[in-house]
């Protein structure tokens, strides 16, 4: 028998020395640095921890950049890669985001259709935040779907599902939006489980939900709860998933 001993010298945490962007022409590098959460190390870095290299945070920054472009009309944007390289001379990481912006689109038309005979699709038109002639905005599109599904639920259509469709005109750089309203599956929420929470009490999380156990399952309200939980900045990651219930 032998005793095996591991001696670990952790050293100091490795910071991010530079953040660069490739392929951006619509927005400057300094503007895009304001969008992401990762920060470059400087004299004031001790006030926060966002300058410490975190691969999960860098990956989340890719999504932040993508959503920023989608909010400003770039429907075809792709954040192709987030490249990280350790520089022994600077004793830190160099982070480079590679972006393919694509063209900027405007909204050509907004239409509504409904497969539910008793629900007039134009009754939900006032809840759309997407306007003809404005820049395409994926965030406004998401919130429009959310508001329309909530209103349909208030009108007695608890299982109504609003699905947006965007048809691009590549020559004119426009998008035609159609909101299709259909009857979704009759599914109810059996239980809401919270896993991995050690930061706060569970009721703090549950109060961000506009739905509770026994209610009709509404994807728009679930997405809203996930967005609210992320905005609390209590947790590193928030992900809501669904699992089959007992029946």
C-alpha positions as CSV (number, residue, x, y, z in Angstrom):
1,X,0.0,0.0,0.0
2,X,1.2,3.5,-0.8
3,X,-0.2,7.0,-0.1
4,X,-0.6,9.0,-3.3
5,X,-0.4,12.7,-2.8
6,X,-1.3,15.3,-5.4
7,X,0.3,18.7,-4.8
8,X,-1.5,21.5,-6.7
9,X,-0.3,25.0,-7.2
10,X,-3.3,26.8,-8.7
11,X,-1.5,30.1,-9.3
12,X,-3.5,33.3,-10.0
13,X,-6.6,33.3,-12.2
14,X,-5.9,34.0,-15.9
15,X,-7.4,37.2,-17.3
16,X,-8.5,38.3,-20.7
17,X,-5.9,40.6,-22.2
18,X,-7.7,41.6,-25.4
19,X,-11.0,41.2,-27.2
20,X,-11.1,41.6,-30.9
21,X,-13.7,41.2,-33.7
22,X,-13.3,40.0,-37.3
23,X,-15.9,40.8,-40.0
24,X,-17.7,43.6,-38.3
25,X,-18.3,46.7,-40.5
26,X,-21.7,48.0,-39.3
27,X,-20.5,48.4,-35.7
28,X,-17.1,49.3,-34.2
29,X,-15.2,46.9,-31.9
30,X,-15.7,49.3,-29.0
31,X,-19.5,49.2,-29.5
32,X,-19.5,45.4,-29.7
33,X,-17.4,45.2,-26.5
34,X,-20.3,47.0,-24.7
35,X,-22.7,44.2,-25.8
36,X,-20.8,41.3,-24.3
37,X,-20.1,40.5,-20.6
38,X,-16.5,39.4,-20.9
39,X,-14.2,42.4,-20.2
40,X,-10.5,43.1,-20.8
41,X,-8.2,43.2,-17.7
42,X,-7.4,46.7,-16.5
43,X,-6.5,48.6,-13.3
44,X,-10.2,48.4,-12.1
45,X,-10.6,44.7,-12.8
46,X,-10.6,43.9,-9.1
47,X,-14.0,45.5,-8.8
48,X,-15.6,42.6,-10.8
49,X,-14.7,39.2,-12.1
50,X,-15.7,39.5,-15.8
51,X,-12.1,39.9,-16.9
52,X,-11.2,36.4,-15.7
53,X,-11.3,34.0,-18.6
54,X,-14.4,31.8,-18.6
55,X,-15.2,29.6,-21.6
56,X,-18.9,29.4,-20.7
57,X,-19.1,33.2,-20.5
58,X,-17.4,33.6,-23.9
59,X,-19.9,31.1,-25.4
60,X,-22.8,33.1,-23.9
61,X,-21.2,36.3,-25.4
62,X,-21.6,34.7,-28.9
63,X,-25.4,34.6,-28.3
64,X,-25.4,38.2,-27.0
65,X,-23.7,39.4,-30.2
66,X,-26.0,37.4,-32.4
67,X,-29.1,38.8,-30.6
68,X,-27.7,42.3,-30.8
69,X,-27.4,42.1,-34.6
70,X,-30.8,40.4,-34.9
71,X,-32.3,43.3,-33.0
72,X,-30.9,45.8,-35.5
73,X,-32.0,44.3,-38.8
74,X,-29.3,41.7,-39.6
75,X,-31.5,38.6,-40.1
76,X,-28.7,36.5,-41.6
77,X,-26.0,37.3,-39.0
78,X,-23.8,34.4,-37.8
79,X,-21.2,34.6,-35.1
80,X,-19.1,31.9,-36.7
81,X,-16.6,31.3,-33.9
82,X,-15.2,32.6,-30.6
83,X,-11.4,31.9,-30.8
84,X,-9.4,31.9,-27.6
85,X,-5.6,31.7,-27.4
86,X,-3.3,32.0,-24.4
87,X,-0.5,34.5,-24.8
88,X,2.5,33.6,-22.5
89,X,4.0,37.0,-23.0
90,X,0.9,38.9,-21.9
91,X,0.1,36.2,-19.4
92,X,-3.5,36.1,-20.5
93,X,-6.0,35.1,-23.1
94,X,-6.7,36.7,-26.4
95,X,-10.4,36.4,-27.4
96,X,-11.5,36.9,-31.0
97,X,-15.1,36.8,-32.3
98,X,-15.5,36.0,-36.0
99,X,-18.7,37.6,-37.4
100,X,-20.6,37.3,-40.7
101,X,-23.0,40.3,-40.6
102,X,-25.0,39.8,-43.8
103,X,-27.4,42.4,-45.1
104,X,-29.7,44.7,-43.0
105,X,-33.4,44.0,-43.6
106,X,-36.5,46.1,-43.2
107,X,-40.1,44.8,-42.7
108,X,-42.1,44.9,-46.0
109,X,-45.4,43.6,-44.7
110,X,-47.1,42.1,-41.5
111,X,-49.9,39.6,-42.0
112,X,-52.0,37.5,-39.6
113,X,-53.7,34.1,-40.3
114,X,-55.7,31.8,-38.0
115,X,-56.7,28.2,-38.2
116,X,-59.0,28.6,-35.2
117,X,-62.4,29.4,-36.8
118,X,-63.7,31.4,-33.8
119,X,-60.6,33.5,-33.4
120,X,-60.2,36.6,-35.7
121,X,-56.5,37.0,-36.3
122,X,-56.9,40.8,-36.7
123,X,-58.0,41.0,-33.1
124,X,-54.4,40.4,-32.1
125,X,-52.9,42.9,-34.6
126,X,-52.6,45.6,-31.9
127,X,-50.3,43.4,-29.9
128,X,-47.7,43.3,-32.6
129,X,-44.6,45.3,-32.1
130,X,-43.4,44.8,-35.7
131,X,-44.2,47.7,-38.0
132,X,-44.0,48.0,-41.8
133,X,-40.9,50.0,-42.9
134,X,-39.1,49.5,-39.6
135,X,-35.8,47.6,-39.2
136,X,-36.3,43.8,-38.7
137,X,-36.1,43.2,-35.0
138,X,-36.0,39.6,-33.7
139,X,-36.5,40.8,-30.1
140,X,-39.7,42.7,-31.0
141,X,-40.9,39.7,-32.9
142,X,-40.4,37.4,-29.9
143,X,-42.3,39.9,-27.6
144,X,-45.1,40.2,-30.2
145,X,-45.6,36.4,-30.2
146,X,-45.5,36.5,-26.4
147,X,-48.1,39.2,-26.1
148,X,-50.4,37.7,-28.7
149,X,-50.3,34.2,-27.0
150,X,-51.1,35.8,-23.7
151,X,-54.0,37.8,-25.1
152,X,-55.4,34.7,-26.9
153,X,-55.2,32.8,-23.6
154,X,-57.2,35.7,-21.9
155,X,-59.8,35.3,-24.6
156,X,-60.3,31.7,-23.8
157,X,-57.9,30.1,-26.2
158,X,-55.5,28.6,-23.6
159,X,-53.8,26.3,-26.1
160,X,-53.4,28.8,-29.0
161,X,-49.9,28.9,-30.5
162,X,-48.6,31.9,-32.4
163,X,-45.8,31.0,-34.9
164,X,-44.1,33.8,-36.9
165,X,-42.8,33.2,-40.4
166,X,-40.3,35.5,-42.2
167,X,-40.0,35.4,-46.0
168,X,-36.9,37.3,-47.2
169,X,-36.5,39.3,-50.4
170,X,-32.8,39.1,-50.9
171,X,-32.9,41.7,-53.7
172,X,-34.8,44.4,-51.8
173,X,-33.4,43.4,-48.4
174,X,-36.9,43.2,-46.9
175,X,-38.7,40.6,-44.8
176,X,-42.4,39.8,-45.0
177,X,-43.7,38.7,-41.6
178,X,-46.7,36.4,-41.1
179,X,-48.1,35.5,-37.7
180,X,-49.9,32.1,-37.9
181,X,-52.3,31.3,-35.0
182,X,-53.0,27.6,-34.5
183,X,-54.6,25.3,-31.9
184,X,-51.7,23.7,-30.0
185,X,-51.7,20.4,-28.1
186,X,-53.8,20.3,-24.9
187,X,-50.9,19.9,-22.4
188,X,-51.0,20.9,-18.8
189,X,-48.1,21.6,-16.3
190,X,-47.9,18.8,-13.7
191,X,-44.9,20.1,-11.8
192,X,-42.3,22.8,-11.8
193,X,-38.9,21.5,-10.5
194,X,-35.9,23.7,-9.7
195,X,-32.5,22.2,-9.8
196,X,-29.0,23.6,-9.1
197,X,-30.2,26.6,-7.0
198,X,-28.0,27.3,-4.1
199,X,-27.9,31.1,-4.5
200,X,-31.4,32.1,-3.3
201,X,-34.7,30.6,-2.0
202,X,-36.9,28.8,-4.5
203,X,-39.8,31.2,-4.1
204,X,-37.6,33.9,-5.6
205,X,-37.4,31.8,-8.8
206,X,-41.1,30.8,-8.8
207,X,-42.4,34.3,-8.5
208,X,-40.8,35.0,-12.0
209,X,-43.3,32.6,-13.5
210,X,-46.7,33.8,-14.7
211,X,-47.9,30.1,-14.8
212,X,-48.1,27.5,-12.0
213,X,-48.7,23.8,-11.6
214,X,-52.0,22.7,-13.1
215,X,-52.2,25.5,-15.7
216,X,-52.2,25.1,-19.5
217,X,-48.7,24.8,-20.9
218,X,-47.9,28.1,-22.6
219,X,-44.5,28.3,-24.3
220,X,-44.5,32.1,-24.5
221,X,-44.9,32.4,-20.7
222,X,-42.1,29.8,-20.2
223,X,-39.8,31.8,-22.4
224,X,-40.7,35.0,-20.5
225,X,-39.8,33.3,-17.2
226,X,-36.5,32.1,-18.5
227,X,-35.7,35.7,-19.7
228,X,-36.6,37.1,-16.4
229,X,-34.5,34.6,-14.5
230,X,-31.5,35.4,-16.7
231,X,-32.0,39.2,-16.1
232,X,-31.8,38.6,-12.3
233,X,-28.0,38.0,-12.8
234,X,-28.1,35.6,-9.8
235,X,-27.1,32.5,-11.8
236,X,-24.3,31.7,-14.3
237,X,-26.7,29.8,-16.6
238,X,-30.5,29.4,-16.7
239,X,-32.2,26.7,-18.9
240,X,-35.8,25.6,-18.7
241,X,-36.5,22.2,-20.2
242,X,-39.7,20.0,-20.4
243,X,-40.0,16.4,-19.5
244,X,-43.0,14.0,-19.9
245,X,-45.4,14.0,-16.9
246,X,-47.1,11.1,-15.3
247,X,-49.8,11.1,-18.0
